[in-house]
Amino acid sequence: MTKYDEMKKIRDELVDFKQSPIYPYRTANKYFPVIGEGSHDAHIMFVGEAPGKTEAKTGRPFCGASGKFLDYMLSSIGMVREKVYITNVVKDRPEDNRDPTPEEIALYAPFLDRQIEIIQPRVIATLGRHSMDYLMRKFGLELELEPISKIHGKLFEAHASYGPVSIATLYHPAVALYNGGMRDVLKKDFEVLKKFI
Ligand code: URA
């Protein structure tokens, strides 16, 4: 199967993901699952938490207010969306924008695991603590886990099935929207990705 076919299979499974407790809410609101977007050969993969309303309405990750700030940070390191891959741990929008539950994360994570195997990124940038928590544990970095306020902007070295992978622990871009004073911190942290361009 080509990368495209494998990704399409993930899409088809997620569209029909009736086992998810969010499935009835998605269909009742005519929302889309948000699979991911970008290059299947990306060196840099971004993983957020779960789609927001704008994303669920369009089926595209980070296309709302947080996405605008993500685009701005990408351009600040000379990157564009088309050259990276952007997705989330949970592919459906939890109702009322609540945090995903541990059960939902466990249910959706195997799709993310498969996307990582398809893309084989050199660095996975986690956006926010849920994504950081899941991915650091997945790659055996649980002993290095600390609150995001302590380890934001750091790079951790790990091993994937396909070779070495770095995990970059970044704040969620929404942080800069509700606390403008954090914009420069997020922008500075983003610079850890420069060496993967
Ligand atoms: N927040 C996320 O974590 N992911 C999105 O796709 C949009 C907002």
Boltz pocket constraint, residues with backbone or C-beta under 6 A from the ligand:
constraints:
  - pocket:
      binder: B
      contacts: [[A, 34], [A, 48], [A, 49], [A, 50], [A, 51], [A, 52], [A, 55], [A, 60], [A, 61], [A, 62], [A, 63], [A, 66], [A, 67], [A, 87], [A, 88], [A, 127]]
      max_distance: 6.0
